[in-house]
Amino acid sequence: MKRYHPFWFFLYNALVIPALFCGMEIARFCNAKVREGIRGRKGLFRRLKQAKADLEPGRRFVIIHCTSAGEFEAARPILEKLKQRLPGLKAHVTCYSPSGMRSLEKAAGVESFSYLPFDDLNSVRRFLSVMDPAAFLIVKHDIWPNMVCVAAERKIPVLWINANLHSRTKRLGFFLRGLNRSFLNQISEILTVGDDHALRLTRLVSPEKVEVVGDSRYDRTIARLSQVSDSPLDAIPQEWLRASRVIVAGSTWGPDQRVLIPAFATLKTENSTLRLILVPHEPKPRFLQDTHFYLDGYRLKHSLYSQLGGDSLDADVLIVDKVGILAALYRAAWAAYVGGAFGEGVHSVLEPAAFHLPIFFGPRYYMSHEAGALIQRGGAWSVNSPFELEEHLRRLLQDETARQAAAQASGDLVKSGVGATDRIIDHLEKALQTTP
């Protein structure tokens, strides 16, 4: 294993860490999330010592680090498999953000959890001394140099799982490349989600460290969907669903709706059976009101999910003003649109893919490996305008064989990704066996 280069060690600890501390101290006065994160770490080491004292004799911790709620969802199948296959280990889940902590506090089956300490050397050494973990797993991308390097010094296996290095990553930039190359080489194994990510990672680390094993989120998606109830669909008049080609648009924002609604309005004049179920990412009153006005502008009849009643529905568009039921609605879909890709990035495409649906989304999908894979397989399309979306949908409306081929491609992608969790645990077992 290559040593952490003294230049980068000095630069990170003498300049970067102090700058981060100063930035947090300033930000705490104007950012509630930063304040919450700092407050949540008070008394951290006292709680960690208690967790270690409560650990059953003969068992050791495995640290599983998830920066926020999304990464924790991907870690859930890892937690379950650990209990089944490695009962001598106990998962201690860490997070960095307050949203991650709120998810951990609500989650069933998480026995031990905490914030990850700040990445100064003193805090990192205290953390690893108190917890004495058998291994350290990092989910997706939140990698802290001192934590990785001190763990490596202590012969603690560090596995980066669901590793994602997208095409626009800053890790390969001129300045950051040297720093990342220095500390990423301290990681024992990098288990990545796809071949393209593996190739980019080998620009930073030895190829022997990198292996493509897939993404545990596929396993989590299948497990979640197997438990999805059909009751949210029961509230919708069945005649409206059965007699229609329903497009379910999930996790939409304003820019998504400015592309989706004009395209739908045009196609609706050509296909009277076409329907739209609109599921905003944040169904707040102001956003719902703006959506009403926008639909009125295109003379589309619409109704709110919360106001459904009776056996009939006279609406072109159903607006869902309830959270937590999107997965169930995909069951009734003919095609899906996934929001977010006109903003920070596309939301999860795995759920509609698991239901064998053709999928559409905007242009910002580069951080989602599965979105790119769906496009390559012919199961999804990225659109930049109402006209593009309209043209793609029109082709599927006119050619059911093409729609079924896209649907099959989506479902096949999810099937091919199942099993990543077991492969990750296999690597963890081998790493534990080879640890001195």
N, C-alpha and C positions, 0 to 999 in steps of 0.2 A: 504494500500500500504506500502510495506517495505521501510524503510529509506535507503538512500545511505550510506553504511558502512563507518565510518570515516577513517578507515585504507586505503581503496581503494580510497576514495576521496583525501586523502593526497598524496598517492603514485602517482595517476594519475596527479594531479596538481603540485606536487613538483618535479616529476621526468620525467614523460612521456611527458607532454606538453613542458617543457623546451628542452627536447631532440628532440622533433619534430621541434621546432623552429630552433634549431641549425642545424639540418639536412637539413631543407629547405634553410637556409641561405648559407650553403655550396653548396647544390645542384644547387642553382640558377646560379652559375658560370659555370656549365657544362651541365645543363639540360634545354632545351628551354621550355618544358612544365611547369616546376616549375617556371621559370621566368615569363611566361605568366600568370600563376595563381596568383602570387604575384602582378604583375602589374595590373591585372584585378580587384583586390580588393581595389586599391587606390580610395578613394572617395566613397567607398561603402555606408557608413552611410548617406552621403549627398544625394545619389541617393535614398536610402530607405526612407528617410524623405520626399522626393518629391513624391515618389510613394504613401506614406500614405496620403499626402496632396491632391493628385489627386483622392483618393478613394471616390466614390459617398457616400453621406450621408446615413446612415442606413446600409451600407454594411461593412463586415469585411473580412479580409484575411484568407485564409486557406493556410498554407505553404505545398507544395508538394516537397519533396527533392529527387532528382535523381542524383546520383553521376556523371553519364556520359550519352552519347547518347543512349545506350541500355536501360537504366532504363527510360529515357524520353519517348522512344517509348511505353514502357509499361504503362506510365502515361497518354498518350494521351486520351484513352477512359475515364479515370477518369475526365479529364478536361471537356470533352464534357458532361458527365453525371452531373457534378456539375452545369453547366449552366442550364441544363434542370430541375433538381430536387431541387437544392438549390440556387436559383437566388440571395438570400441575401448574398451569399458568393462569394468572388473573389479569384481565385487561384493565388498564387504567387509561381512560380516554382524556386527552387534553385538547383544549381549543385555544384560540387566540382572541376571538372576537366575542362580544356580548351576545350576538345572535346565536353563536355556537353554544354558549353556556346555557342560554334559555332552552335550546333544543335538548341538551343533556339533562337539564333539570326535569324536563317533562317526559323523557324517554323511559319506557319500561325496559328492564333487563340490563341497564347499565349500573354495575355495582360500585364502580369507583371512577371519579372524574374530578378534574380541576382545570383551572387556567394553566397554560404553559407559562413559566416565568419569563421575564424579559431576558434578552440574550446577552447580557453582560456576563463576564466570566465568573464572577462570584456567585451570581444567582444560578447559573448553569451547573457549576460544580456542587453547590448545595443541593440542587434538585436531584442530580444523579446519585449523590452520596446518600440522601435520604431514601430514595425509591429503590436504588440498586436493581435496575431492571435487567431481565434476561435478554431483552431485545427492545429496539425502538423502531416503530413503523411510522412512516410519514405518508399521509394520504394526499395524493395529487400534486401539490406544488408548494406548500408553505414550509420552506426549508430554512433553518436558521444556522448560520455558519458555526458559531461557537458550540451550540448544542451538538451538532454533527461531529465536530472535531474532538470535543472532550469525550463524547461517547466512544469514538474510535480509539482514543488514547487508553480508555479503560477496557478495551476489548469487548465492548458491547456491540453486537451486530446491529447495523442500521440498514433498514430496507425502505427504499422509496417505492411505494406501491401506487398503482393507477397513474404512473408517472406520465405527465403531459408536458410536452415542449412544443407549443404550436409554432406555426411558420412566422409569426410576427413577434416572437419572444424577445425581450430585452436582454435575456441572459447571454445572447450571442453578440451583443453590441461590443464596440471597441473596448470600452473601459470595463464593463461587467464581465466580459468573457474571461479575463485573467483571474478575477476574484472567484467566479463560479467554477472555473477549472480547478482552482486550488482546493476549495473545500468540498466540491462534489466528488472528488476522487477519494475522499475519506469514507464515503458511503460504501457499505459492503456489497449491496446489490441494488440495481435499478430495474424494476419490473414495470414495463411500460405498456401502453394501451394499443400501439400499432407500429407497423414497420416504419412509417414516415417519422414518427417521434423517435424511434430507435436510431435512425440515421442522423437526426439532428443531435441527439444526445452524445453520439460518438465523436462529435466535434469538441466535446468538453471532457469526456471521460474515456477510459480504456474500453474498447468494445466488449471485452470479457465480462465487464460488470453489467452489461445491458442485456435484457431478455424480454421478448414480447410475450406476455401472458394474458393480456386482456384487461378488462375493467370490471371490478366487482359490482358496479352499478347495474350491470345487466342482470346479475343474480338478484339484486335488491328489487329491481323493477318487476321481474317475474314473480317474486314472492309477494310483493305488494298487490299486484293485479289479481293474484289468486284469491286475495281476501276482499276485493272490491265488491261492495253490495250493489245490486241493481235498483235499490230503492229510489235513488235520485231520478232514474228514468221513469219510475212509476207515476211520478207527479206530472209528467208530460203526456198529453193525450196520445194514445197509441196510434190512432188513425193518422195524426199529423206526422208521426215518425215513419210509419209503414208506407205511406203513400208518397214519400219524399226521398230525394237525394240530399242528405243532410251534410253540410260542411260544418265541422266543429272547429272553431277558432279559439285556441287555448292561450291563456296568459298574454292577452293582447294589451298594447299600449296605444296611445293616440296615433303615432306614426303608422303602426300596423293597420289601424282601422281606416286611415286615409288611403291606404292601398287596397285593402280588402273590400270595403263597402262599395266603392265605385265599380270595382270589377264584378262583385256580386249583383249589383243593381242592373248592370248591362246584361249579364247572363240570365238574370231572372226574367227579362222580357222575352228571352228565347226559350226558356225551360220553366214552365209553370210549376213543376214539381220540386224545383230547387229550394232548399231552406238553409238558413244559417243559424247556428247556435253560437252566440258570442259570449266568451268567458273572459272578462277583463282580469288582468293580473291583480289590480287593486280596485275592487268595485265600490269606490267611495261615492257619496251622493253627487258631488260636483262632476266627477267623471261620467257617471251614469247620465246625468242631465245633459252634458255635452254630447254624449252618444245619442240620446234621444233626438236632440236637435239635428244632428248630422244625418241620422236616418230619415228624419222628416224631410230634409232637403232633397233626398233621393226618392221620396214618396214610397218608402218601404214601411209596411205595417209592422209594428213591433209590440212585444209584451215582455214584462218582467217575470222571471222564474218565480219570485216570491208571491206573485199575484195570480198564479195558475189556479184554476178550479174548474170543475166540470169535465165533460167528455169531448169538448171541441176547443180548437185554438185557431183563431182567425188572425194569423200573423205570418209574415215572411221571415222575421228575425226574432229569435228568443234571446233575451239578454239575461245572463245568469248573474244574479246579485247575491250569490251565496258561495262561500269558499269551501274547498275541500271535496268537491264532487266532480272535478274535471275528468278524472280517470274513468268514472262510470259513464260519463257522457260520450267518451270515445267509442264505447261499445255500439252506439247507434249511428256512428258516422259512416259516410260514404267516402269522405276525404277529410284531411286535417290541415289546419294552418296553425303554426306555432309562433307566438310573438316574441318580441325582444330583439330581433336581429336588425332593427332599424335604430337600436340604441346601443346598450353596452354589450349585447350578445344574445344569441338565440337561447331560449329556455329549453327544457328537456324535450328531446324528440323521441326518447326511448319509449315512452308510454304509447303514443299513437303508432309507433312502429311495431310494438308488441301486439297491437290489435290489427296488424296487417292493413295499414292505411297508406295511400299516397300522401305525401306530406309537402307542404310549402312553407317557406320562411323567407325573411329578408336577407340582405347581403352580408351582415356581420355574423358569420358562423365559424370563423377560423379557430376559435377557442374550443369548439365542440368537435372532437374527433369523429363521433358517430354521425353528426350532420354531414360532414364531408364524405364519410363512407357511404351514407345513404345516396348522396348525389352520384357517386361513382358507380353504385350498383343500379341506379335508375329508379330508386324508390322515393326520391325527393327532388325538389327544384328550389333554387334560390331565385327570388324575383326582386326587381328594383322599382317596379312601377305597377299601377293598376292594369295597364295594357298587357304587360308580361304575364301577370297572374291570370288575367282573362283568357289569354291565348292558350296557356297550359291547361286550364280547367275546361275550356271549350273542347280541346282535343280529347280529354278523358270522357267528357259528356257524349261525344260522338263516337268514341271507340272504347267499348267496355273491355275488350281484350287488352288494350293498352293499360287501362286502369287496373285490371286484375294482375297484369305483369308487374306493375309498380307496387301494388299491394303485397305481392309475393316477395318481391325484393326487400321490402321493409321487414316483413316477418322473418325472412331468412337471416337478415343481419342480426336480429336479436337472438335467434337460435344459435348462431355461430359464436356469439359472445358469452353464452352461458357456460359456467364452469370455471371462471377466472378465480373465484374465491378459493376453490380447492387447490388450484395451481399456486396461489399465493401462500397458502398454508404449507404446501409441499416445500416451497423455498424456505419458509421460516423454520420448518423442522430441520432441514439440511444445515441452515446457518447455525442453529442451536447445537447440532451435533459436532460441528467443526470448531466451535468456540472453545478456547483453552480453559 
